[in-house]
Amino acid sequence: MINRSTYIWCFIFVFSWLLNSNIKAQIETDAIYTTQTSYSPSDPVFIFENLLLNPNLRYTAADQSESYEFEWYRHNSDTNTWDQLLQTQTGAFTVIIVNQPGGYLLRVNQNGNMVEEYRCWVFETEIANPEIVIDFQDCFSLELSATSESIPLTYYDPSTGNPGTVSIEKTYQWSVNPSIEFTQFGASIEMNAPVEDTQITVTISDVTGKSVSEYLDYHAIAVRAHYDWDVMRPRTSDDEKSNEMHRGEDTSIAEGSAPIEIRFEEKSSGPVSRWAWQIAGPSDTIAFRDRNPFYVFQRAGEYKVYLTVYNDHVFLEGISECWHRTPDPNTVNVMESLLEVPNTFTPNDDGINDEFRVAFRSIRKFNMVIYNRWGRRVYSSSNPSEGWDGTIGGKRAAPGVYFYHIEAEGYNANEKYKLSGPVHLIR
């Protein structure tokens, strides 16, 4: 006994077979894109790349052993009728060239009676008048969008004559030269404001493969502050006497003894018209207007170096200038003065402790005299980086006890040193 569910499955199978047979007998074509109308029952909409290439519509009868009369009609949008007879054919197969947009109807007759009727709509797309629009710009950001015009693809409801349109999706491919990262939202993009004149291009395409490009030559108004520096080895005077200098792997930090001489080199981007430097020290801030200033750091403490650049030639509504300040300043650490004196040295040419030399930092003035036990001066120097090599008049001094007297000054107030004591020369 056949149950109810078996009847249902048989019905579904037969219905699917009939539906597939009907689909095979529909109008066929080589359209690039196919959609359907919004009215019901819907008709197919065929989108071609170019109707001037004479694409065609085809129909093959399900039963090719029979002969049929085929009539092709074109839709009349003024009367919403299919009264423009284009072509008649007989047989089991028919084809018609279509080079005009609009609606087409195929009537299949046999022995004077209509047995089938099919409708479809044929269009080609066009993308016209592309344009890049600046939606927003200021000194820090730029927002753009692309617009274009399309030919309306209009069809008509056979029953009511109400018009409908085919919606064709477009895609947007943006490029920026010189390259800048941007964020895309469909037809729009956002980016940091370019700091140099930039060509922005958009290519608009549709599902048929048609595309059109447009470009915008954008003239930069934004500026970006940046600088480099040449940290010169500190000097204690004008005669090449060198103080200590310490620089780590971080090139944005300079640390050492005073004085630290630095030549700044502005390397900003954009149409910069003026520069403003600020050196923020422990107690005050020093300002410069030079493009590439030179400065000597003498007082102990930490200094932050900022550069702000300006473009004074901006002609936007509400904006007369653009500016930018270095977000991460370089740092200069000037050490406090230090003076330490050893009490022994071994001038035996082994490369270890061969000179009697002070350890120092941030010393501005220095004078050292060494005496033997009878008060005779055997060595003197005004350079703390130099030391006594244990010779007197070019000859090796005798081992024993000698005496030093040092007077020195640092760069900060009250940094004065008077040091005296014995030093042992050991061989």
matplotlib code that plots the C-alpha trace (Angstrom):
import matplotlib.pyplot as plt

x = [0.0, 1.4, 1.3, 0.7, 4.4, 5.2, 2.6, 4.2, 7.6, 6.3, 4.6, 7.8, 9.8, 7.3, 7.0, 10.8, 11.0, 8.4, 10.1, 13.5, 12.0, 10.4, 13.8, 15.5, 12.9, 13.3, 15.1, 18.9, 21.7, 25.3, 24.7, 27.4, 24.9, 21.4, 18.8, 15.1, 12.3, 10.6, 7.0, 5.4, 5.7, 9.1, 10.9, 14.6, 16.8, 19.9, 22.8, 25.3, 28.6, 27.9, 24.7, 26.6, 28.4, 25.0, 24.3, 21.5, 18.6, 17.9, 15.2, 15.2, 11.9, 11.8, 10.5, 12.9, 11.0, 8.1, 8.0, 6.9, 6.2, 8.3, 7.4, 9.7, 8.2, 9.7, 8.1, 6.5, 7.1, 4.6, 1.6, 3.1, 2.3, 4.4, 3.2, 6.4, 6.9, 10.6, 11.0, 9.3, 10.9, 9.8, 11.4, 12.5, 15.0, 15.0, 17.5, 17.3, 20.0, 19.3, 21.1, 18.5, 17.7, 14.2, 11.8, 11.5, 8.7, 8.8, 5.5, 5.7, 2.9, 2.0, -0.8, -2.0, -2.3, 0.0, 1.6, 4.2, 5.1, 8.3, 9.4, 12.7, 14.5, 17.8, 20.1, 23.7, 25.3, 27.3, 29.3, 29.5, 30.9, 33.0, 34.1, 36.2, 34.6, 36.4, 33.9, 36.1, 39.7, 41.7, 45.3, 45.1, 42.6, 41.1, 37.9, 36.9, 34.1, 33.6, 30.4, 29.2, 26.2, 24.5, 21.9, 18.6, 17.7, 14.0, 11.5, 7.7, 5.2, 3.2, 0.0, 0.1, 2.7, 4.5, 8.2, 10.9, 14.7, 17.6, 20.1, 23.7, 26.3, 29.5, 32.9, 35.5, 39.3, 41.3, 45.0, 47.1, 50.5, 52.7, 51.3, 49.4, 47.4, 43.7, 40.4, 37.8, 34.0, 32.5, 32.7, 34.5, 37.9, 39.5, 43.2, 45.7, 46.1, 48.9, 52.0, 53.0, 51.1, 49.3, 47.4, 44.4, 42.8, 39.5, 38.4, 34.7, 33.5, 30.3, 29.3, 29.7, 33.3, 32.9, 35.1, 36.0, 38.8, 39.1, 41.9, 42.3, 45.5, 45.5, 47.6, 48.9, 48.3, 49.3, 52.8, 54.5, 57.3, 60.5, 64.1, 67.5, 70.4, 74.2, 75.3, 78.9, 81.4, 81.3, 84.2, 85.6, 87.1, 88.0, 91.2, 89.7, 89.8, 87.1, 84.7, 82.9, 80.0, 77.6, 75.2, 73.1, 71.3, 68.3, 69.3, 66.6, 68.5, 71.9, 73.5, 76.9, 79.0, 78.5, 78.8, 76.9, 76.8, 74.0, 73.3, 69.6, 68.6, 64.9, 63.6, 59.8, 57.4, 54.9, 54.7, 56.4, 56.7, 58.1, 59.6, 59.4, 61.8, 61.4, 64.0, 62.2, 64.8, 64.8, 63.8, 62.9, 62.1, 64.3, 62.7, 64.3, 62.9, 65.8, 65.3, 68.5, 69.6, 72.7, 72.7, 75.1, 73.7, 75.7, 73.5, 72.9, 69.4, 67.0, 65.9, 63.1, 63.4, 60.3, 59.8, 56.6, 56.2, 53.6, 52.0, 50.8, 49.4, 46.1, 43.0, 40.1, 37.0, 37.8, 41.4, 44.2, 47.2, 48.2, 50.7, 52.2, 54.4, 56.8, 54.8, 57.9, 60.7, 64.3, 65.9, 69.2, 70.5, 73.4, 75.1, 76.1, 79.8, 81.9, 85.6, 87.4, 91.1, 92.9, 95.7, 97.9, 99.0, 101.4, 103.2, 104.6, 103.1, 100.7, 97.8, 96.2, 96.4, 99.4, 98.5, 97.5, 94.3, 91.1, 87.6, 85.4, 82.1, 80.8, 84.0, 84.3, 87.7, 90.5, 94.0, 96.2, 99.8, 101.8, 104.9, 107.6, 108.3, 110.7, 108.0, 109.3, 106.6, 106.9, 103.6, 100.8, 97.7, 94.5, 92.8, 91.0, 91.1, 94.9, 97.0, 100.6, 102.5, 105.1, 107.9, 109.9, 111.5, 111.0, 112.7, 111.0, 110.3, 111.4, 108.7, 107.4, 104.9, 104.0, 101.5, 98.7, 96.8, 93.6, 91.3, 88.2, 84.8, 81.6, 78.9, 76.4, 76.7, 78.7, 80.4, 83.9, 86.6, 89.9, 91.5, 95.0, 96.6, 99.3, 99.5, 101.7, 103.8, 104.4, 106.6]
y = [0.0, 3.4, 5.9, 9.6, 10.6, 8.5, 10.5, 13.7, 12.6, 11.5, 14.8, 16.7, 14.6, 15.1, 18.8, 19.2, 17.2, 19.4, 22.6, 21.5, 20.6, 24.0, 25.7, 23.8, 25.1, 28.8, 31.4, 30.9, 33.4, 34.2, 37.2, 38.2, 38.8, 37.5, 38.7, 38.9, 41.4, 42.4, 41.8, 38.4, 36.0, 37.3, 37.4, 37.1, 40.1, 39.6, 42.1, 42.2, 43.8, 45.6, 45.3, 46.5, 43.1, 41.6, 39.1, 36.7, 35.1, 31.4, 28.8, 25.1, 23.2, 20.4, 18.0, 18.5, 16.0, 18.5, 21.6, 25.0, 28.5, 31.1, 34.8, 37.3, 40.6, 43.7, 45.6, 49.0, 51.1, 53.8, 51.3, 48.6, 46.0, 43.5, 44.5, 45.1, 41.9, 41.4, 38.0, 34.7, 31.2, 27.6, 24.4, 23.2, 26.0, 29.8, 32.5, 36.3, 39.0, 41.7, 45.1, 47.3, 47.4, 46.6, 43.8, 40.8, 38.2, 34.8, 33.2, 29.5, 28.3, 24.9, 24.3, 27.9, 27.6, 29.3, 26.6, 28.6, 32.3, 33.7, 37.2, 38.6, 42.0, 42.9, 45.7, 46.8, 48.9, 52.1, 54.0, 57.6, 60.9, 59.4, 62.0, 62.0, 64.3, 65.7, 65.2, 66.5, 67.7, 69.4, 69.4, 65.8, 63.8, 63.5, 61.9, 61.1, 59.5, 58.4, 59.1, 58.1, 58.0, 55.0, 54.5, 53.5, 49.9, 50.1, 47.4, 47.4, 45.2, 43.5, 43.7, 47.2, 49.0, 50.1, 50.6, 48.9, 49.2, 46.8, 47.5, 46.8, 46.7, 48.6, 48.0, 50.7, 50.1, 53.0, 53.7, 56.5, 57.6, 58.2, 55.3, 56.1, 53.7, 54.3, 52.8, 52.0, 52.1, 51.1, 54.1, 56.2, 56.2, 57.9, 58.6, 60.7, 64.0, 63.6, 65.7, 65.8, 66.4, 63.1, 61.5, 59.6, 57.2, 55.3, 52.6, 51.9, 48.6, 46.7, 43.0, 43.1, 44.0, 47.5, 50.0, 53.6, 55.4, 58.9, 60.6, 63.6, 65.6, 66.5, 69.4, 68.8, 71.3, 69.1, 69.1, 66.5, 67.6, 65.5, 66.2, 64.6, 65.7, 65.5, 65.0, 66.3, 65.0, 67.5, 70.0, 71.5, 74.4, 75.4, 73.4, 70.0, 68.9, 66.2, 65.5, 62.1, 61.2, 58.2, 57.2, 54.0, 52.2, 54.6, 57.4, 59.7, 60.0, 61.7, 61.5, 62.8, 65.4, 69.0, 70.7, 68.7, 70.3, 69.4, 70.6, 70.0, 69.2, 69.7, 66.9, 67.6, 66.7, 68.9, 72.6, 73.9, 77.7, 78.2, 76.3, 76.6, 74.7, 74.3, 72.9, 72.2, 72.1, 71.6, 75.2, 77.0, 76.5, 77.9, 78.7, 79.0, 80.1, 78.9, 76.0, 74.1, 75.5, 74.7, 74.5, 73.8, 72.0, 73.0, 72.8, 69.4, 68.0, 66.5, 68.4, 67.6, 68.9, 69.6, 70.8, 72.4, 73.2, 75.4, 75.9, 79.4, 79.2, 77.3, 78.6, 76.5, 77.7, 78.0, 77.0, 79.4, 77.3, 73.8, 72.7, 69.6, 69.0, 66.0, 63.6, 62.0, 64.5, 63.6, 63.7, 65.2, 64.2, 66.4, 64.8, 66.6, 67.1, 64.4, 64.4, 61.3, 60.9, 57.5, 56.9, 54.5, 53.8, 51.3, 52.7, 49.4, 49.5, 46.6, 48.7, 48.7, 51.7, 53.1, 56.7, 58.7, 60.2, 61.4, 60.2, 63.1, 64.3, 67.8, 69.6, 73.1, 74.2, 71.9, 72.4, 69.6, 69.8, 66.9, 67.3, 65.0, 64.6, 67.6, 69.9, 69.9, 70.1, 67.0, 67.3, 69.7, 69.7, 71.7, 68.8, 66.2, 63.6, 63.6, 61.9, 61.6, 58.7, 58.4, 60.2, 63.4, 65.1, 62.1, 59.7, 57.2, 58.6, 56.7, 54.7, 56.1, 58.7, 61.9, 64.5, 66.1, 69.3, 69.8, 72.8, 72.4, 73.8, 72.3, 74.0, 74.5, 77.0, 76.0, 73.1, 73.8, 71.3, 71.6, 68.2, 67.3, 64.1, 61.4, 59.1, 56.0, 55.3, 51.5, 49.7]
z = [0.0, -1.0, 1.9, 1.8, 2.0, -1.1, -3.1, -1.9, -3.0, -6.4, -6.9, -6.0, -8.5, -11.3, -10.6, -10.6, -13.9, -15.5, -14.2, -15.5, -18.9, -19.0, -18.2, -21.0, -23.4, -22.4, -24.4, -24.3, -24.9, -24.1, -21.9, -19.5, -16.7, -16.1, -13.6, -13.5, -13.3, -10.1, -11.4, -11.1, -12.9, -13.6, -16.9, -17.5, -18.0, -20.1, -19.9, -22.8, -23.0, -26.3, -28.4, -31.4, -31.5, -32.5, -29.7, -30.2, -28.5, -29.2, -28.6, -29.2, -29.0, -26.4, -29.1, -32.0, -34.2, -34.5, -36.6, -35.2, -36.4, -34.4, -34.2, -32.6, -31.3, -29.8, -26.9, -27.6, -24.5, -25.6, -25.6, -23.4, -26.1, -28.1, -31.5, -33.4, -35.4, -36.1, -37.6, -38.3, -38.7, -38.9, -37.6, -34.2, -33.6, -33.9, -33.4, -33.6, -33.5, -31.0, -31.3, -29.6, -25.9, -24.7, -24.4, -26.7, -27.0, -28.7, -29.7, -30.6, -32.8, -34.2, -36.7, -36.3, -32.5, -30.0, -27.8, -25.9, -25.3, -23.7, -22.8, -21.9, -21.6, -23.2, -22.1, -22.2, -19.5, -19.7, -17.1, -17.9, -16.4, -13.6, -11.0, -7.8, -5.2, -2.2, 0.6, 3.4, 3.8, 6.5, 7.7, 8.9, 6.9, 3.4, 2.4, -1.2, -3.1, -6.7, -8.7, -12.1, -14.3, -15.8, -18.5, -16.9, -17.7, -17.7, -18.2, -17.9, -16.2, -19.0, -17.0, -15.5, -17.6, -14.4, -15.0, -13.2, -13.3, -13.2, -10.5, -11.6, -8.9, -9.4, -7.9, -7.2, -7.4, -5.9, -6.2, -4.8, -6.1, -4.2, -2.2, 1.0, 3.1, 2.9, 4.1, 1.6, 2.1, -1.2, -3.4, -0.7, 0.8, 3.8, 4.4, 6.2, 4.4, 1.8, 2.5, -1.2, -4.4, -5.1, -8.0, -6.9, -9.4, -9.3, -11.7, -11.7, -13.1, -13.4, -13.8, -17.6, -17.3, -18.5, -16.7, -16.7, -14.8, -13.5, -11.6, -9.3, -9.0, -5.3, -4.2, -0.7, 2.1, 5.1, 6.6, 8.8, 11.1, 11.3, 11.9, 12.3, 14.4, 14.3, 17.9, 17.9, 20.4, 23.3, 23.8, 26.9, 25.0, 21.4, 21.3, 20.5, 24.2, 24.4, 27.2, 27.7, 25.5, 25.8, 23.1, 23.1, 20.4, 20.6, 18.2, 19.6, 22.9, 23.4, 26.8, 27.9, 29.6, 29.0, 26.7, 24.1, 20.7, 18.4, 14.9, 13.9, 10.4, 9.4, 7.2, 7.3, 4.5, 2.8, 1.7, 4.9, 5.0, 8.6, 11.5, 15.2, 17.5, 21.2, 23.6, 26.9, 29.6, 33.4, 34.2, 30.9, 27.2, 24.5, 21.1, 17.6, 14.2, 12.1, 9.8, 10.9, 14.3, 16.2, 20.0, 22.8, 25.9, 29.0, 32.1, 33.6, 33.2, 30.6, 27.5, 25.1, 21.5, 19.6, 16.0, 14.7, 11.0, 9.3, 5.9, 5.9, 2.4, 2.9, 1.3, 2.6, 4.3, 7.9, 7.5, 6.9, 7.9, 8.6, 11.2, 12.7, 15.8, 16.2, 18.5, 19.9, 20.8, 20.9, 24.4, 25.5, 28.9, 30.2, 33.1, 36.2, 36.7, 38.2, 39.1, 40.6, 41.1, 41.3, 43.9, 41.9, 38.3, 36.7, 33.6, 32.3, 28.8, 29.4, 28.3, 31.8, 34.0, 32.2, 32.9, 35.9, 34.6, 36.3, 35.6, 34.8, 33.5, 32.5, 33.4, 31.9, 33.4, 34.5, 35.8, 37.2, 38.5, 39.8, 42.1, 43.3, 47.0, 46.9, 45.5, 41.9, 39.3, 37.0, 35.0, 34.3, 32.1, 31.4, 29.7, 31.9, 29.2, 29.2, 31.8, 33.1, 31.5, 34.3, 32.5, 33.3, 30.5, 28.3, 30.8, 33.1, 36.5, 39.6, 41.3, 44.5, 45.9, 44.0, 44.8, 42.7, 43.0, 40.8, 40.4, 38.2, 37.5, 36.1, 34.0, 36.8, 39.6, 42.6, 40.8, 41.8, 42.8, 44.7, 45.1, 46.4, 47.5, 46.9, 43.9, 43.9, 40.7, 40.7, 38.2]

ax = plt.figure().add_subplot(projection="3d")
ax.plot(x, y, z, "-o")
ax.set_aspect("equal")
plt.show()
